[in-house]
Amino acid sequence: MAIRLQFERVTKSFPPQRRGGEGVTAIVDVDVRVADREVVALIGPSGCGKSTLLNLASGLDRPSRGRVYVDGSEVTGPNSHVAFMLQRDLLLPWRSILDNVTFGQEIQHVERERRREIALKLLAKYHLGDFVDHYPHQLSGGMRQRAALARTMAMNPDVLLLDEPFSALDAQTKMVLQQDLARTLWEEKKTAFLITHDLLEAIALADRVLVMSRRPGRIVREIAVDLPERNNPMVRRQRPEIGKLMAELMSLLDIGQGDRLDG
């Protein structure tokens, strides 16, 4: 199967923040491959370099050593093959929900009627069809994040980069949006690289879970999530194998021994 996203022996170091200070090495020798249509989740302690990997994949930053590829082409700067979905929805407050969803397509110079057609279909799919003329401040947090998902999908990316997209939401809203995301990835045959501190979310949404060490971050284990129903995380959560997978991840992360996963 084709490889959509690849990190090849990637190291990223940052220079000192002040004169006389010490630089920081965020990640070291990271090798990751994400295949076409695969969802891979990344977990690890706070500050281990998870978000650094997404910045490198998106082209917002460059590796100190090693290379990053999307669809076989080296990433040397921002590119239209990937799209971000973040913890914060980053909707533009002066634009309607419809105009927020079409914003990425405007940048891609998609014709006006075409981008409107795509946006309206997506907003209907995510239960926002009655809110196209509303503004972000008029929507709940869950509705805003649905709008952010619609905006991301409107760009038709080859790879979705998901940086804790639901961590700011309450538990019930979070599960509903996980369901929306999972079905979208499945139906649209998309590839995704997901950062999360929620172990159950990682198992519910992903084909594989990668575990990173403390900084400097390295991939220390890969766990295959050999469970059906990836397109239906609410059902997957009820599988009896979930407990064993959770226990394995908690053991790898030394939960209760001082590590924090948030961040």
N, C-alpha and C positions, 0 to 999 in steps of 0.2 A: 504494500500500500504506500502511496506517495507520502512523503514527509512534508508537512506544511510549515512547521516551525522547528528550528534547530539551533541549539547553543553548542558550540564546539570549543571545548576547553577554555571557557570564558572566565577571565579574572577582571574585576573592577576595583580600582583603588582611587581614593579621593585625596587631594592634597590637603595640607594643614589649613585650618580655618584662620589661623593667625600666625604671625611671625614667631618662630621658635616652637610652635606646636608640632604635634605629630599627625601624620596622615592616617587615613583609615582604609584598610582593605575590606571591602564589603563582601565580596564573593571570590572564591578561588576554584579554578579548574572545573567549572560546571559544564557537564555534558548532559544535554536533554534533547530528546526528539519527540515531537508531537505529530502523530500521523493524521492524515485526512479524516475528518469526521470524528476524531477522538476528543474527549474532554479529559484533561489532566489537571488535577488539583495539587497545589503546593502549600505545605504547612511548615511551620517552624517557629522558633522563639522570636520574640520581639527583637528587631534590629539585625536579623540574620541575613538580610539582603533580598528578601522576596520582592519588594517593590522595585528594587534595582533591576532585577531581571525583566520586569515588564517595561521599564523605561528603555532598556536596551533593545527589547523586541520591537518596541514602537518606533525606534530611531530617535527618541528624544535625548539619548545619551549614547556614547560609544564605549566599547570595552577597552580596558587597558591592554589586555592580551586576549587572543582568541577571536572568534568570529560568530556572528549571528546571521542566520539565513531565514527568509520567508519565501516559500515556494521556490527554493533553490537559488535565490538571488541574495547576495550579501546585503544586509541592512547597513546603509551608510548615512541615513537621515530619515526624517519622517516620510511615511509612504502610505498610499491609499489601500494597501492590502490588509491592514489591520485597523481595528477600532477598539477604543477603550470604553469600559463601563466602570465607574468608580463608586466609592462609598457615598460621595456627594454627587447629587444629580447634575449640578452645574448648569441648570437651565437658565436662560437669559431672562431676567425678570421683566424686561420691556417688550418681549415677544410673546405672542399667544402660544398655546401648546402646539397648535398646528405649525406655526412658523418656527418653533424650536425644533420640531422633528425634521423639518425640511432644511435646517441650517447646514448640516454636513453635505447634503446634496447640492446646495447652492455653491459651496466651496468647490465641489466637483464639477460645477457648471452643467448640472442636469437641467434640462428644459423645464420651465416653470410648471406647466400643466402635468408633466410626467412626475415631477417630485411631489406635487400636491396629491396626485392619484395614489402614489406609493404610500405617502404619509397617512392619508385617510384610511386606507386598508389596514395599515398597521395599528392605528389608533382604535379602529373598530375591533381588531383582533385582541387588543389588550384592554378592552372594556372602557375605552376613553372616547368613544364616538360621540358622546353627548357633551364633551368638554373641549372640543377643538378650538373654540373661541375664548376659552378661559385663559387666565394668566397663572403662572406658577404659584403665586401666593394664595390663589383660590383653591388649590388642591392639597390633599393630604400627602404625607410623606410617601405612602405606598403608591399613590397615584402619580406623584412626581417621578418616582423611580420607574414606574411603568412607562412613562413618557420618555425617560432616559433610555430605556431598553428599545422603545420604538425608534428613537433617534439613531441609536447604534445600528439596529438592523436595517434602517433605511439606507445606510451607506453600503450595504451588501458586502461586508468585509470577508476576506478569506479566513482570517483568524480573529477571534474575539479575545481581548485581554481584559480579564475581570478582576478588579482589585477590591476585594471585600465588598461587593456591590450591595449587600443587604444587611450589613452589620449594624447600621443605625436604626433599623426597623424593629418593631415589636415582634414577638415570636409568631403570632398568628399571621400577620401581614408577610413576614419573611417566608413562611412556608408556602403561601399562595404565590408569591413572586418566584420562588424556587421552582414551583410547578410550571409557571409561565415560561421561565427561562429554559427549563429542561425540555419542554415540548417544542419550543422554538428551535433549539439546537438540533433536536432529533428530526423534526419535520423539514427544516431547511438544510440539513446535512452539513452543519457548520462544525468548525474546529475551534476549541476554546482552551485557554490556559487560565486557570482560576486560582487566585490567592484567597485563602480564607484562614481564620483562626478557629472556625467552627468545625470540629472533627466530623460531626454528624452530617453537616452540609457537604463536606468533601466526599464522604462515602455515598451520600444520596445522589450527588450530581455527576461523579466522575467515573471514568473507566480505570484510571490509575491514580494513586496518591503518592506524591514524592515528599519525602521528609528531609528538611534541611537542618544542619547543625547550627550551633551558636556561631556568631561572627568570628572569623570570616566564614561565610556560609558555604557549605558543600552539600551535595546530595548524598545522604548517608543511607537511605533505604528507599526502595520502590515497592509499593504494595498494590497488587492487582485487585481491583474490586470486581470479583467474578460473580456478579449478581445480575439478574434480569431487571427489567423495568427501569432502565436509565431515563426513559422519557416520562416516568411517573414516580418522582421521588417520595410522594406520600405513601405509595404502596411499598417502595423499596425500604423505607424507614421501618416497616413492620416485619421485615425478614428476620428470622431467628439468627442468621449469621452476623447481623449488625453488632451484637454485643462482643463477639470475638474480635472483629475488626477494630472496634473502638478500643478494646483493651490493648490490642497490639500497638495502635498508634499512641495511646497514652503512655505505654511502657517505653516506646522509642523516644518520646518527648520528655520523659521523667516528670510527668504532671504531678504536682504536689511537692516537687523538689526545688521550687524556686523559679522555674521558667514561666514566662508569660507568653501567650501566643498572640495577644492583640497587638497589632502594629507591624 
